Amino acid sequence: MEKVYPMTIEGKEKLERELEELKTVKRKEIVERIKVARSFGDLSENSEYESAKDEQAFVEGRITTLENMIRFAQIIDNNAVDKDTVSLGRTVTFMELPDGEEEQYTIVGSAEADPFSGKISNDSPIAKALIGRKINEEITISTPGGDMNVQILKIS
C-alpha cells in the first residue's frame, strides 16, 4: 500500500508550483552549470562540476518526492467535519492555562508543515492532541518540552 499524503487543496497547488519550477527552470540551470563546469577541463579536481552534480542529484530526488506526494495526495474536505471540531486544514486558537498566553496554529498534512508560519503537521504532538476536540475543551498536550494545559478558544 502506498503512503497517502493528507493535504489541503492549497498545499497541493503549492507542491505543484514547486514541481513545475524544478522541472522547467532549475533543471535547465543545473544542466547549464554542468556544461560550463565541464569546459574547465579535468573533472576529477573540478569542484564546480561536483557541486553542480550534487545539486542535480538533490533536485532530481526532490522532483521524485514531489511527484509521489502529488500522486498520492489526499485532499482534506473540511466541509465533511463539524465546524466546531478541530480537524486537518482548520486553524485553532488556544490559550495556555493558567497564564493565558494565546497561540494559533493551522493543522496541515506533513507535506505542508511550516511551523514558522504557524502551520503544524497533523503528526505533531500538539495537532494529535487537538484533532477531534471542540471549542472550550480543556486538554493536556504532551510535548518534548513537557505537558501543557490548554483551552480551545476558536476553530476556523
C-alpha positions as CSV (number, residue, x, y, z in Angstrom):
1,M,0.0,0.0,0.0
2,E,1.3,3.4,-1.0
3,K,1.6,6.1,1.7
4,V,-1.1,8.8,1.3
5,Y,-0.3,12.5,2.0
6,P,-3.2,14.3,3.5
7,M,-3.2,18.0,2.5
8,T,-5.3,21.0,1.7
9,I,-6.0,21.9,-1.9
10,E,-3.7,25.0,-1.3
11,G,-0.9,22.7,-0.1
12,K,-1.3,20.5,-3.2
13,E,-1.2,23.6,-5.5
14,K,2.0,24.8,-3.8
15,L,3.7,21.5,-4.4
16,E,2.6,21.5,-8.0
17,R,4.1,25.0,-8.4
18,E,7.4,23.9,-6.8
19,L,7.5,20.8,-9.1
20,E,6.9,22.9,-12.2
21,E,9.7,25.4,-11.2
22,L,12.1,22.5,-10.6
23,K,11.3,20.8,-13.9
24,T,11.2,23.9,-16.1
25,V,13.7,26.3,-14.5
26,K,16.1,24.6,-12.0
27,R,16.8,21.5,-14.2
28,K,17.9,23.8,-17.1
29,E,20.0,25.9,-14.9
30,I,21.9,22.9,-13.5
31,V,22.4,21.4,-16.9
32,E,23.9,24.7,-18.0
33,R,26.2,24.8,-14.9
34,I,27.4,21.3,-15.6
35,K,28.2,22.3,-19.2
36,V,30.2,25.3,-18.1
37,A,32.0,23.3,-15.4
38,R,32.9,20.6,-18.0
39,S,34.5,23.3,-20.1
40,F,37.0,23.9,-17.3
41,G,38.7,20.6,-18.2
42,D,39.8,17.9,-15.7
43,L,36.6,16.8,-13.9
44,S,38.5,14.9,-11.2
45,E,39.5,18.2,-9.5
46,N,36.6,20.3,-10.6
47,S,34.7,21.5,-7.5
48,E,32.3,23.5,-9.7
49,Y,31.3,20.3,-11.6
50,E,31.0,18.3,-8.4
51,S,28.8,20.9,-6.8
52,A,26.5,21.1,-9.9
53,K,26.2,17.2,-10.0
54,D,25.3,17.2,-6.3
55,E,22.7,19.9,-6.8
56,Q,21.3,17.9,-9.8
57,A,21.0,14.8,-7.7
58,F,19.2,16.8,-5.0
59,V,16.8,18.4,-7.5
60,E,16.0,15.0,-9.2
61,G,15.3,13.5,-5.8
62,R,13.0,16.4,-4.8
63,I,11.2,16.0,-8.1
64,T,10.6,12.3,-7.5
65,T,9.4,13.1,-3.9
66,L,7.0,15.9,-5.1
67,E,5.6,13.7,-7.9
68,N,4.9,11.0,-5.3
69,M,3.3,13.4,-2.8
70,I,1.1,14.9,-5.6
71,R,0.2,11.4,-7.0
72,F,-0.9,10.1,-3.6
73,A,-2.3,13.4,-2.2
74,Q,-5.5,13.0,-0.2
75,I,-7.3,16.3,-0.3
76,I,-9.0,17.1,3.0
77,D,-12.6,18.3,2.8
78,N,-13.3,20.4,5.9
79,N,-17.0,20.6,5.0
80,A,-17.4,17.0,5.9
81,V,-16.3,17.7,9.5
82,D,-18.4,19.7,12.1
83,K,-17.2,23.3,12.1
84,D,-16.8,23.2,15.9
85,T,-14.4,20.3,15.7
86,V,-10.6,20.6,15.3
87,S,-9.5,18.8,12.1
88,L,-6.9,18.9,9.3
89,G,-7.0,22.2,7.4
90,R,-8.6,24.1,10.3
91,T,-7.0,26.9,12.3
92,V,-7.1,26.5,16.1
93,T,-6.6,29.3,18.7
94,F,-6.0,28.1,22.2
95,M,-4.9,29.6,25.5
96,E,-2.3,28.1,27.7
97,L,-3.6,27.6,31.2
98,P,-3.2,29.2,33.7
99,D,-1.1,32.2,32.3
100,G,-3.4,32.9,29.4
101,E,-0.9,33.1,26.5
102,E,-2.8,32.6,23.2
103,E,-1.4,30.5,20.4
104,Q,-2.8,29.9,16.9
105,Y,-1.9,27.1,14.5
106,T,-3.3,25.7,11.3
107,I,-3.2,21.9,11.2
108,V,-1.9,20.6,7.8
109,G,-0.6,17.4,6.4
110,S,3.1,16.8,7.0
111,A,3.9,17.8,3.3
112,E,2.7,21.4,4.1
113,A,4.0,21.8,7.6
114,D,5.8,25.1,8.2
115,P,6.0,25.9,11.9
116,F,7.5,29.3,11.3
117,S,4.3,30.4,9.5
118,G,2.0,28.7,12.0
119,K,1.3,25.5,10.0
120,I,1.9,22.4,12.1
121,S,1.8,18.8,10.9
122,N,-1.1,16.6,11.8
123,D,1.6,14.1,13.1
124,S,2.9,16.7,15.6
125,P,2.1,16.1,19.3
126,I,0.1,19.4,19.5
127,A,-2.0,18.6,16.5
128,K,-2.6,15.0,17.6
129,A,-3.9,16.3,21.0
130,L,-6.1,18.9,19.3
131,I,-7.7,16.9,16.5
132,G,-11.3,15.9,17.3
133,R,-11.6,18.3,20.1
134,K,-14.1,21.2,20.4
135,I,-14.3,24.8,21.4
136,N,-13.9,25.5,25.2
137,E,-12.5,22.0,25.8
138,E,-9.5,21.9,28.2
139,I,-6.9,19.4,27.3
140,T,-3.3,18.4,28.3
141,I,-0.8,18.3,25.4
142,S,2.3,16.3,25.9
143,T,5.3,17.9,24.1
144,P,9.0,17.1,24.2
145,G,9.3,20.2,26.4
146,G,6.8,18.9,28.9
147,D,3.0,18.9,29.4
148,M,0.9,22.0,28.8
149,N,-2.7,22.6,29.6
150,V,-4.7,24.5,27.1
151,Q,-8.3,25.6,26.5
152,I,-9.5,25.8,22.9
153,L,-10.9,29.3,22.2
154,K,-11.6,29.3,18.4
155,I,-11.7,27.0,15.4
156,S,-11.8,28.5,11.9
